[in-house]
Amino acid sequence: MEILDSLRVLNYFPLAELEVGQHFYWEIGNFTIHGQVFLTSWFVIALLVVASLAATRNVQKVPRGIQNVMEYALEFIRDLAKNQLGEKEYRPWVPFIGTLFLFIFVSNWSGALLPWKLIHLPEGELAAPTNDINTTVALALLTSLAYFYAGFKKKGLGYFAKYIEPTPVLLPIAILEDFTKPLSLSFRLFGNILADELVVGVLVLLVPLFVPLPVMALGLFTSAIQALVFATLAGAYIHEALEGHGEEGHE
Amino acid sequence: MDQLIPAASVIAAALAVGLAAIGPGIGQGNASGQAVAGIARQPEAEGKIRGTLLLTLAFMESLTIYGLVVSLVLLFANPFAG
């Protein structure tokens, strides 16, 4: 009980302060969580699991149907990781980067394509899980953990040498960078998805029929690009941690 | 006094996203212009240039999105509205 009480401090952590509109609150222990985000992300996870099970249930030598689609997705992710991390290092990071990409991609598109509005909640509404800042912050912090892990695993404590190379004068900036990376990652994804939904919402308010369609198509495009950007940046950060300083052209 | 904070917040929200759009607008224009020049010079590299261009445009766009996030905070989660 005491542990839970001390954890309650987390509830006042400013991450959850940014709330647009209403949320469907669940109380678990002392935590208040946004139920609608959990429902939709469980749906996304279930969709991905079912798709990968269906693709691997009966593996053929000549891929057809869903197996073909999933092989294409896998090759896409592998190329993405290979482009960022290089031929030698990329293999262990394909699952992580691929999970990020697929989860964000399917979340964004589920928010844009599925008629969530047909399901009524007591309060709040179902939408893409990535339009909640807590989801994107969680994904961005996972990315931070991943690149610290990559650096420590490769170089041990020598990883900290990158903070004072080429000169110790830049130490504050190097430390600051570790904070701005998850911040910019999470804000970029959250802002883009929420902006898409707001623009579509405003247009639907003004003209309910047909006119919002091009904006929705643009929303699909930008959400796909944002998933790609998130995965690419995660790969770039991990690569930077593996290689040390020198490649900081991705911001 | 009570009216002042909402009014100032709305103006600040509009200014935040409007001013944040200037720099990325210039940057995106530059990048697209250079990309067009590159394609005109080397049409066979079009696919690669387009891919890189889209990615960099997304990076620049995220700068405006930061302004948008600030304005959303001012509108929906204003810490001073009390």
HADDOCK unambig.tbl for C-alpha pairs under 7 A between the chains (distance, minus, plus):
assign (segid A and resid 17 and name CA) (segid B and resid 77 and name CA) 6.98 0.50 0.50
assign (segid A and resid 18 and name CA) (segid B and resid 73 and name CA) 6.46 0.50 0.50
assign (segid A and resid 18 and name CA) (segid B and resid 77 and name CA) 5.70 0.50 0.50
assign (segid A and resid 19 and name CA) (segid B and resid 76 and name CA) 6.80 0.50 0.50
assign (segid A and resid 19 and name CA) (segid B and resid 77 and name CA) 6.22 0.50 0.50
assign (segid A and resid 20 and name CA) (segid B and resid 76 and name CA) 5.66 0.50 0.50
assign (segid A and resid 187 and name CA) (segid B and resid 66 and name CA) 6.66 0.50 0.50
assign (segid A and resid 188 and name CA) (segid B and resid 62 and name CA) 5.35 0.50 0.50
assign (segid A and resid 188 and name CA) (segid B and resid 65 and name CA) 6.45 0.50 0.50
assign (segid A and resid 188 and name CA) (segid B and resid 66 and name CA) 6.99 0.50 0.50
assign (segid A and resid 191 and name CA) (segid B and resid 65 and name CA) 5.54 0.50 0.50
assign (segid A and resid 191 and name CA) (segid B and resid 68 and name CA) 6.96 0.50 0.50
assign (segid A and resid 191 and name CA) (segid B and resid 69 and name CA) 5.84 0.50 0.50
assign (segid A and resid 192 and name CA) (segid B and resid 65 and name CA) 6.46 0.50 0.50
assign (segid A and resid 229 and name CA) (segid B and resid 55 and name CA) 6.73 0.50 0.50
